[in-house]
Structures are given as C-alpha cells and as structure tokens.
Amino acid sequence: MADSIEPLPAFLDTHVQLPDGRSYELLQPLTNYRSCHDGTPQEARMVFICKQRGSQLLAEEFVMKVKVQ
C-alpha cells in the first residue's frame, strides 16, 4: 500500500517568489517531507505540482522541488 502524502509543512509558504520575478503557487505535494542529515549540508526536501502565478495558460503545471537547509 502506498504511503499517504503529508500536508504542506507549516514553515513553507504556498507561494514561491524566484529572484527573476516569477512566482509559483504550490498546489499539491507529490512526495512526503524528507530529511537527510548524513551529508553536508544537511537538508530536507519535498516535491510539488505547482502553477505559475499570473500565467494565462490555466492548464500548464510544473513540478518543483523545494529544498531547505
């Protein structure tokens, strides 16, 4: 049986603003929150389906991996 997907961690915002001005809305997690503290730097990650905010293409979705150090 597949693991159920956890909700968005409280410390993550549902909107991601990139330095170039593009902005994305996190719609649905594809993976659970995973942390790895064996390597350097220590990090956690989660993968999401998202869409670009302000985009005219309503059906266009993207996959975004969010890493936290």
C-alpha positions as CSV (number, residue, x, y, z in Angstrom):
1,M,0.0,0.0,0.0
2,A,1.3,3.5,-0.9
3,D,2.2,6.0,1.8
4,S,-0.2,8.9,2.2
5,I,1.1,12.3,1.3
6,E,1.6,14.7,4.2
7,P,0.2,18.2,4.1
8,L,2.5,21.2,3.4
9,P,4.8,21.8,6.4
10,A,3.8,24.9,8.4
11,F,7.2,26.7,7.7
12,L,6.6,26.7,3.9
13,D,4.5,29.3,2.2
14,T,2.1,28.2,-0.6
15,H,3.7,30.8,-2.9
16,V,7.3,30.8,-4.1
17,Q,8.9,34.0,-5.5
18,L,12.0,33.5,-7.6
19,P,14.8,36.2,-7.9
20,D,13.9,36.8,-11.6
21,G,10.4,37.9,-10.6
22,R,8.5,34.7,-11.5
23,S,6.1,33.4,-8.8
24,Y,4.6,30.0,-8.4
25,E,1.8,28.6,-6.3
26,L,2.3,25.2,-4.7
27,L,-0.8,23.1,-5.5
28,Q,-0.2,19.6,-4.4
29,P,2.7,17.7,-2.8
30,L,4.0,14.7,-4.8
31,T,6.2,13.4,-2.0
32,N,6.4,13.5,1.7
33,Y,8.7,15.8,3.6
34,R,12.1,14.0,3.6
35,S,15.2,15.0,5.5
36,C,18.8,13.9,5.1
37,H,21.2,14.8,7.8
38,D,24.0,12.4,6.7
39,G,25.6,14.7,4.2
40,T,26.9,18.3,4.1
41,P,24.9,20.5,4.1
42,Q,22.1,18.9,6.0
43,E,18.8,19.4,4.0
44,A,15.2,18.5,3.7
45,R,13.2,18.4,0.5
46,M,9.7,18.0,-0.9
47,V,8.3,17.8,-4.5
48,F,5.2,19.7,-5.6
49,I,2.9,20.2,-8.5
50,C,2.7,24.0,-9.0
51,K,1.5,26.6,-11.4
52,Q,2.9,30.0,-12.4
53,R,1.0,32.8,-10.8
54,G,-0.4,35.3,-13.4
55,S,0.0,32.8,-16.2
56,Q,-2.6,32.9,-19.0
57,L,-2.2,29.2,-19.5
58,L,-4.5,27.7,-16.9
59,A,-3.8,24.1,-17.7
60,E,0.0,24.5,-17.6
61,E,1.5,22.8,-14.4
62,F,5.1,22.4,-13.3
63,V,7.0,20.2,-10.9
64,M,9.1,22.0,-8.3
65,K,11.5,20.5,-5.7
66,V,11.8,22.6,-2.6
67,K,15.0,22.2,-0.5
68,V,15.5,23.5,2.9
69,Q,19.0,23.8,4.5
